[in-house]
């Protein structure tokens, strides 16, 4: 793991180091712990103000768990997550606060500045609540007085995400999937956050609606100077919206780089295999996809050495016995692979 992957001169709003989240495996009547699922295993990255960091990887690699652990929907097993905030500063100056050290009341205050957009726009909205109640709920929780000003704020938020004033008294079942996700975005914006964790916000939407939603997120980022951690399966979507991309495999970050560098010149064999699966817009193009052999490693019993070595066509003996260090091989290009210097991998 790199000790420090950000320079002091940069405007870092979130700095995660060595984060782990293990879920216990319990058996028997006494619920005895017999092992752990290593959903997130020693993850480190940073996020700059106004930047989008994409998290990609196969299902079950820990992308969503990373987001939910940082905002303490899951309690972390180990590591730190320093967040830049002035909420606890006596002089009002921003300082880096470790989110994992905060108590319940302090965490409530932090959630004014950290929000989340969930994957499923249907189940993430309470069907018994009106749109006004859904969008205004964070404001009520954080003590904003209920009244005409709150309703005006909710209307402004709805109009900003492409909905209308007359929608304010309707219920979630009266909207399409794309409109429901816009309601979720408006709710995330209600407390004017600094960071929004986007947990596959377009995966449940039609392709045309995906494009509209992505453009909306980019417009909001420019208007409010938001920072995004964007979780997605679709590599084309991630390439479109992300400034930097982190590729995850079985709870670890395999590679982290700027989007163009990662897509054009990957350094990790797993990244190369993912890039080969990206569909090309040319109907005459003959696909040369790299098919990974075997199954994804079991996070409750990962293999020794590099977790990817059972499926890697470049693996050598060292890969099977020694865990690769997550290191900076090129400027701002980090990789966890023993053979990264010698391999010539192809990108998109």
N, C-alpha and C positions, 0 to 999 in steps of 0.2 A: 504494500500500500504506500502511495506517495505521502510523505509527511505533510507537505503543503502544496496545493495545486492552484493557488491563487497568489498574486503579488499584492503587496500592501497598497500600491497606488491605484488599484482597481476598485470600482464601486461595487463591492460584493454585498449582496443583500441576504444571501443564504449560503452557508458553508457547512457541508455535511462531511463528517470524517468517521470512518470505521463503524458505520451504522449496521447493527445486526437486529434481526427480529426472528426469533425461534418460537415455534408453536409446539407445546408439549404433546407427546403421544401418550395417552393414558389407557390402561387396560385393567380388567378385573373389577370386582366389586369395590375394592378400596381405591380405585382410580389411580393406581400406581403409575408413575411416569417411567416409561421404558425407553424413551428416545425423544428426539426433537426433529421437527420439520424446519430446515434452515431456509425459510422463505426469503430472507435478506441476509447476506453473509459477507460482512466487511465491505460496505459500499461507501465510496467517497466521491463527492463532486461539489462544485460551487455554482452559484447562479448570480449573474450580474443584474443590476437595475435595468429594467426595460428589455430584458433578453428572454428568448424562448429556448428552453432546453427540452429536447425530445427524448423520451425513453421508449426504446423499441426492443422487441424480442418475442420469442414464442410464448404461447399461453402457459402460465404457471411459472414464468421466470422471475417474478417478484416485482414487476413494474408498479402495479396498483398498491402492493404492500408498502413499497417505498413511500408513496404519497401519503397513504393513510397513517404510516408510522410517524412521519415528520409532523403532521398536524395532530398527533396523539389520539387518533381514533383507535389505533393499536399502541400499546405501551412498548417502547423499545427494550430490547434485551441488552444492548451495549451501544456505545458510540456517542457522538455529539452532533447537534444541529444548531449552529449559531445563526441567529436571525437579527438583522439590523432594525432596531426600533428605538423610539424615544419615549415609549410608554412608561418606562421605569427609571428614566433619567431625571435627576433633580434639577438640572439646568436646561432640560429640553433638548439636549444634543443627542443625535443618534449614537447608539452603542450596540455592540454585538452581545446578544443574550442567548444562552444555551436553552433551547426550548425544552429539552429533556430534563432540565433541573427545575422547571416551574411547577408550582402547586396548582390546584384546581382553579382557584380564583385568578391567579396570574395568567393561566392558560386561557381563561375566558376573555381576558383583556387582549391577549395576542390574537384571538380569533376575529377581532375587528380588522386586522391587517392581513389575515391569511384566510382564503376562502377556497371552496372546491366546487367544481362542476362534475356531476356524476354521470356515469355511462348511460344508464337507463332513464330516459326522460319520463317514463310512465311511473315506475316505482319510486323515483326520487321525489315525487310531488304527492302530497297528502290529498287524496280524492275528496275528503270532507271539508277542505279549506278552499276559500275563494282565492283568486289570483292576488287580490290585495293582501289577504292574510299571509299567503305564501311569501310574497316579496318583502312584506313589512316585518315578518317574524324576526329576522336578525336584529332589526332596529328596536323592536319591542324588548327582546332579550337583553340588549345592551343599553336600555334605559332611555331611548329616544321618546319624547312625549307623543302620545297618540292624539292626532288632531288634523286639521286641514292641511298643515304643512307636510305631515307625513304622507297624506294622500297625494299631495302635489308631487312629492318626491317619487312615489311609486309610479305615478303617471309618466313622469319624466323618464324614469328608468325603462318602462315598458315601451315608450315611443323611441327611446334610444336603441333598443334591440329589435325594432321593427314591428311592434304591436301597437294597438290603438287604445285610446282612453276608455272606450266603451267595453273593452275586455276586462276591466278591473273587477267586475262583480261576477264573472263567469267562473266555471270550475274546470279542472284539468281535462276531464273527459270530453269537453267541448272543443278541444284543440287537436291539431294534427301533431305528429311526432316532432317535426321541425319547430313548430310553435311552442311545444312543451319544453324543448331544449332552450329556446329563447327565454322562456320564463325562468328556467334554472340559471341562465346566465344573468338575468336581471337580479335574481336573488343573490347571486355571488357578488354582484357589484354594489349591493345595498349599503354596505358599510365602508365603501371606498377603500378596498384592500390594496396592499402592495403586491402580493403574490396570489395567483390563482392556480390551483392544481386541477388540470383538465384530465379527467380519467376517461379516456376514449370517448370524448364528447360527440363524435360524429359517426361512430361505428354502427349505430342503430338507425341511421338516416339514409335516405336515398342519395344517390351520387350527386344529383343536381342540388339537393338541399345541403349536402356536405359542403359543397363549394361556397354556398351562401353563408353558412355558419362559420367556415374558416375565414372568409373575408370580413365577417362581422367581428370575429375575435381579433383579427389584425387591426381593424379600425379602432376598436376599443383600446387595444394596447397602445396605439399611437396617441390617442386622445388622453388617456389617463396614466401613461407611463407605467403600465403594468408589466410584471414579470410572470411568465408562464412556465410551469413544468407540465409538458404535454405528453401524456401516455397514449400510445396508439399501436395497432398492429400494422396498419397500412403504411408501408415505407414511402409511398408517393406523397401521402398526406404529411408525413413527418418532414420530408424534404422540402415541401412547399412552405411550411410554417416555422420551422426551427432554425435558430441561429447555430446552435450546437446540438449534437446528438450523442446520447449514451446508449450503447448496445449492451443489453443484459442477457446473461445465460445462467440459469439455476442460481439465482440470488446474488450473482456477482456482476460487476461491470467489466465486460471484456474489452471494450474500446470506447473512447470518448474523444471527440474532435469536432471542429467546425463542420457544418453540413457538407459543404463542397468537398473538403478534404476527405471526409469519411466516404462519401458516395463515389468519388473519383479514384481515390487511392487508399482503399482499406488496408489495414495492417494485421487484422486478425482473421483466421480462416472462417470463423463463424460469421463474421460480417460479410465476407466474400460470398458465402453460401446464401445469406439473406438477400444480398444485392442481386444475385442471379435470378431470384424469384420475382423481381419487379417486372411487371408486364411492360412491353415496349409498344409505343403508339403506332409503329409501322407494321401493317398487316403482312408485308413481305419478309419481315425479319424472321430468321430461323432461330428459335430459342435454343440456347446452349446452357440449360439450367444445371446447376450442381446439386445432385441429390445426396443429402446427408443420410448415411446408413445408420441403422439402429434407432433407439428411442431417446428422448430427453432423459438426462440423468435424474435419479430419484433424489429430491432434496432432503429426504430423511436418511438417506444412505448414499451420499455422493461418492464418486470414485476418487482414489488418491491422485495426487498431482493435479494436473489441469483437469477441470471438470469436463471439458469438451473433448479430451483425447480419445474416448471410445468411438467418436463419430468423425474425427479429424483425419483426413487423408495425408496430412503432413506430419503426423505424430511420430516422435522418436522416443527412445527409452527415457530420456530426461522428462518428457511430458507426462509419463506414466507414474513418476515417483516424486517429482518436485513441483510445488505450487508456484506458478509464475508470478513475478512481482508486477504490480500495476505501476507502470513507469512512463515517464514522458520521453518518447522516442524522437519526436519532432516538436517544434514549438506549438504548444497547446494541443498536441496530439498524443493521447495516453493509450497504452495498450497493455494487456496482460497475456503475453505470449513469449515463450522462450525463443522462437525462431523468427520473430517479427523483422529483424534486420535483414535476414537472408532470403525471405520469401518474396516473390513478385506476384502479388495478388491482383485480380482484375476487379474493377468497380462497375458502376452502371454504364 
